Every structure is written in C-alpha cells, then in structure tokens.
Amino acid sequence: MIFNFKDLVFEGLRFRRFRKYPWNSKKEGKAYFDKLIEDGTHLSQIKYQDLMKEQFDEMIHIKLSWSMIFKILSSSMIILAIIFWLPGFYISSIIILSVGVIFEIFSKLMERHAYEEYMAKDSSAELVNLLFNH
C-alpha cells in the first residue's frame, strides 16, 4: 500500500522505528549530533540535515500509519453501529458509535501530529544552517 502526505510518498504501514542510526540511545544520539556540530565542516552539516530529515520522515510515516489504522477502525465501528441500529439494538449501537467517534478523533490527532512534524522538518534545514554558520 502506497500513500502520500504533502510531497512525501510512503510505502506500507510502519508503527515503530526500524531505521538503524549510528547511535543506540538518545544520549548517544545527542553526543553524535554534538560531534557533528563540533566538526563544523560542510560535510557534517549535510550529514546533520540528512539525519534530521530521515528522523522526521520516519516519525511522519509512523503517525500517518496510526492515523490510517484509527480511520479504518472508526469506519468499521460506524458501519457496525448502523448494522446494530437496524434491528433495534439502540444502546449497543450508541456505544459502538461512540467508540467509532473516539477512533476518528485519534485519527485526526495523529494527522495533526504528522502535519506538525512536517512543518518542523521544513524549518529544520534553516535551523541547521544557522547552527553551523553562527
């Protein structure tokens, strides 16, 4: 399954981080980025920008994958609520519909978080430039 978000194209669903980075923990990652800043070379700047872009892309992919799952669950619950409503199971239908609405809210929240990550990704290149050209 391939899906788009703004100018990004993602293939398949991803629910956690799989990419291998040159560090194993947040502390090592911070030290790695600090070392790139200390080097101050153009190559370090490009590597810093590329790693930031990869991390943002991965987080956007994860958030959109969760959004898609919540949207599917929401749609399924709404259809199930309609099916339960027809024979007269009104209370069950309302409960199922409420769960469907909650899933839809989660879906929208994940989309919003993905959009925020996208905006942060756009501004990160300029911030890295400022960081290296202080």
C-alpha positions as CSV (number, residue, x, y, z in Angstrom):
1,M,0.0,0.0,0.0
2,I,1.4,3.4,-1.0
3,F,0.1,6.7,0.4
4,N,1.0,10.3,0.0
5,F,1.3,13.2,2.5
6,K,2.1,16.6,1.1
7,D,5.2,15.9,-1.1
8,L,6.2,12.7,0.7
9,V,5.4,9.2,-0.5
10,F,5.3,6.3,1.9
11,E,5.1,2.6,1.2
12,G,3.3,0.3,3.7
13,L,2.5,0.9,7.3
14,R,5.0,1.5,10.0
15,F,4.2,1.5,13.7
16,R,7.7,1.9,15.3
17,R,11.2,2.9,14.3
18,F,13.2,0.4,12.2
19,R,15.9,2.5,10.7
20,K,19.4,1.9,12.1
21,Y,21.2,5.1,13.1
22,P,24.8,5.4,14.2
23,W,23.6,5.5,17.9
24,N,21.7,3.2,20.2
25,S,20.2,5.6,22.7
26,K,19.1,9.2,23.0
27,K,22.2,10.1,24.9
28,E,24.4,8.6,22.2
29,G,22.3,10.4,19.5
30,K,22.8,13.8,21.3
31,A,26.5,13.1,21.5
32,Y,26.6,12.2,17.8
33,F,24.9,15.4,16.8
34,D,27.1,17.4,19.1
35,K,30.1,15.9,17.5
36,L,28.8,16.9,14.0
37,I,28.4,20.5,15.2
38,E,31.9,20.5,16.7
39,D,33.4,19.3,13.4
40,G,31.7,22.3,11.7
41,T,32.5,21.1,8.2
42,H,30.2,21.3,5.3
43,L,30.0,17.5,5.2
44,S,29.0,17.4,8.8
45,Q,26.2,20.0,8.1
46,I,24.9,17.8,5.2
47,K,25.0,14.7,7.3
48,Y,23.2,16.5,10.2
49,Q,20.5,17.7,7.8
50,D,20.1,14.3,6.2
51,L,19.8,12.5,9.6
52,M,17.2,15.1,10.8
53,K,15.2,14.6,7.5
54,E,15.3,10.8,7.9
55,Q,14.1,11.1,11.5
56,F,11.3,13.5,10.6
57,D,10.2,11.3,7.7
58,E,10.2,8.2,9.8
59,M,8.1,9.9,12.5
60,I,5.6,11.3,9.9
61,H,5.3,7.8,8.5
62,I,4.6,6.3,11.9
63,K,2.0,8.9,12.8
64,L,0.2,8.6,9.4
65,S,0.2,4.8,9.8
66,W,-1.5,5.0,13.1
67,S,-3.9,7.6,11.7
68,M,-4.9,5.2,8.9
69,I,-5.5,2.3,11.4
70,F,-7.7,4.6,13.6
71,K,-9.6,5.7,10.5
72,I,-10.2,2.1,9.4
73,L,-11.3,1.2,12.9
74,S,-13.6,4.2,13.1
75,S,-15.3,3.4,9.8
76,S,-15.7,-0.2,10.8
77,M,-17.3,0.8,14.1
78,I,-19.7,3.3,12.4
79,I,-20.8,0.6,10.0
80,L,-21.2,-1.9,12.8
81,A,-23.3,0.7,14.8
82,I,-25.6,1.1,11.8
83,I,-26.0,-2.6,11.5
84,F,-26.8,-2.9,15.2
85,W,-29.3,0.1,15.0
86,L,-31.5,-1.5,12.3
87,P,-32.7,-4.5,14.3
88,G,-33.3,-2.3,17.4
89,F,-30.1,-2.7,19.5
90,Y,-30.0,1.0,20.2
91,I,-27.8,1.1,23.3
92,S,-25.2,-1.2,21.8
93,S,-25.3,0.9,18.6
94,I,-24.7,4.1,20.5
95,I,-21.8,2.6,22.5
96,I,-20.2,1.3,19.3
97,L,-20.8,4.6,17.5
98,S,-19.1,6.4,20.5
99,V,-16.1,4.2,20.2
100,G,-16.0,4.9,16.4
101,V,-16.1,8.6,17.1
102,I,-13.2,8.3,19.6
103,F,-11.2,6.4,17.0
104,E,-11.9,9.2,14.4
105,I,-10.7,11.8,16.9
106,F,-7.5,9.8,17.4
107,S,-7.1,9.6,13.7
108,K,-7.4,13.4,13.3
109,L,-4.9,13.9,16.2
110,M,-2.3,11.7,14.5
111,E,-2.8,13.5,11.2
112,R,-2.3,16.8,13.1
113,H,0.9,15.5,14.8
114,A,2.2,14.3,11.4
115,Y,1.5,17.8,10.0
116,E,3.4,19.4,12.9
117,E,6.3,17.0,12.2
118,Y,6.2,18.0,8.5
119,M,6.3,21.7,9.4
120,A,9.2,21.1,11.9
121,K,11.0,19.2,9.1
122,D,10.7,22.2,6.8
123,S,12.1,24.6,9.3
124,S,14.9,22.2,10.5
125,A,17.0,22.9,7.4
126,E,17.2,26.6,8.1
127,L,17.9,25.9,11.8
128,V,20.8,23.6,10.9
129,N,22.1,26.3,8.6
130,L,22.0,28.8,11.4
131,L,23.6,26.3,13.8
132,F,26.5,25.6,11.5
133,N,27.0,29.2,10.3
134,H,26.9,31.0,13.6
